[in-house]
Amino acid sequence: MNIQISKNKYWNAACILMLFSAAIHMVILFLIALISKSFYVVNYFNIISISYFIPNFLNSFWGNVVSVAFAVILYVIFLRTNKTK
């Protein structure tokens, strides 16, 4: 496998492990959402566990909308600040 996130091989392996784990986590959450027909589990704020600090944070339809908007905004920020081609 030739994935280079960092020049340090130990940090690179840790980053790849985190990305792999996050990808598997997202697949499992999407499967749970499809099976249960509840898309609350894929709410970005639930995924990052903000509810542990702020209970019932945006726990509604509009909370899900804000969650998607926040995730899209973060994606665009990461896309624009990424210097790779």
N, C-alpha and C positions, 0 to 999 in steps of 0.2 A: 504494500500500500504506500502510495507516495502523496500524502496529504501534509502540506507544511503550513501550519498556522503561525508557528514561532520557530525561531532558529535554535532555541534550546530544546533538545529532544525530550527531556522530562516534562517540561511545560507543554510541549506539543502533544505528547501522549495523553496528558491530563485533559487538554482541551478537546481532543478527539473523543476521549471517553465521555466527557460532559455532553458534547454534541450528539453522540450516539445514544446516550441515555435519554436525553431530552427528546430525540426523535422517536424512540420507542415509547416513551411516556405519552407523547402526543398521539401516536397511533392508537394506543390503548384508550386514551380519553375520547378520541373520535369514535372508536368502536362502542364504548359505553354510551356515548351520546346518541348514536344511531340505534342501538338496542333499546335504550330506555326512552328514546324520543324526547329527551330533555337536554337541551343544549347549554344548560346552566353549567355543566361540568367543563365545557370548553371556553367559558368566560375567562378572559386573560387575567382578570384580577383574582379569580379563584385559582388559576394555575400558578400564579406567583404567591399565593397564600396570603394576600393582604387582609383577608377576613380574620386572621389570627390577631391582627393589630386593630382593625376597625370592623367589628362584627356587622354583618348585613350591609357591607359597603356596596352600594349600587346593585342590590340584589333584586332586580326587576327587569322588565323588557328593555327599558331605557338604559339600565345598567349594562345589559348585554350590548346594546348599540354603542354606548360610550366605550366599552371594553374593546370592541372591534375597531372603532375609530382610533383609540389609543395605540393598539397594536399596529395598525396601518401607519400611523404617524411615526412610531418607532422604526418600522421597516424602512420608511422613506428616509429618515435621518441616517440610519445605518447605511443605506444604499448610497446616499450622497456623500457621506464622510469616508466611505471605503475607497482607498486609493488604488486597489488592484484593478486590472483591466478585465 
